[in-house]
Amino acid sequence: MNKELRQAVIAGNWKMNKTRPEAKALIEELKPIAEKASCGVVICVPFTNLETAVELTKGTNIKVGAENVHFEKSGAFTGEISADMLTEIGVEYVIIGHSERRQYFGETDETVNKRTKAALAAGLKPIVCVGELLWERECNITEEVVARQIKLDLFDVSAEDVKKTIIAYEPVWAIGTGKVATAEQAEEVCKLIRDVLAKLYDKETADAVTIQYGGSMNPKNAAELLAQEDVDGGLIGGASLKAADFGVLLDEASK
Ligand code: PGA
């Protein structure tokens, strides 16, 4: 990554894992490990663990994120959580448009865009996920798919706001599968995303945006992925559930 222009951020995505006692134990284990990291450290946890995570990480360098947010301020949206509800308890980040939400819960680029704007308006930092399916890569349309997602997901988001946004490039075929993108594949698409941002905004804005890679990043492959010019950290599923593994990724991103 280019450290002069932007900060690397390693964000854990716990997904639907960890009861409250389990979350407490993992966070306590993580605190001394995360302390020495110079990269940004974020843990995105299930809604039921948010308050616990905010309490336990007070005064540390670990920031807390949610895994989704609704775009309306309040109302008849059973099961949803608003941006104000998150900021009020001290949450700072939120994952939006993760492929699991797109795949299983009907998330579309339109709703990703609405959620992103609502999050930004409330002062949350969105981690917007994009990435192609295996079929799309095989059909050679990765560039089109990802460029389209970026344009739609960030529609009407100002340059000032996009600088507060993290983009996570997560090839869907690499998530939770153990199949990791090569460092070249990750760099190619992260660079493409930066080029799209430069066209939509300007170069200075594009250079300021943190673009993560996500998909089976682990202690073994992190160094090579994170050494790429346009890969500014990672969104980490499986390896964020073990403090020691997550610690290795923090060390690599801090180099
Ligand atoms: P993984 O998940 O690291 O387990 O592949 C990444 C993600 O879904 O964000």
Boltz pocket constraint, residues with backbone or C-beta under 6 A from the ligand:
constraints:
  - pocket:
      binder: B
      contacts: [[A, 13], [A, 170], [A, 174], [A, 175], [A, 176], [A, 177], [A, 178], [A, 214], [A, 215], [A, 216], [A, 217], [A, 235], [A, 236], [A, 237], [A, 238], [A, 239]]
      max_distance: 6.0
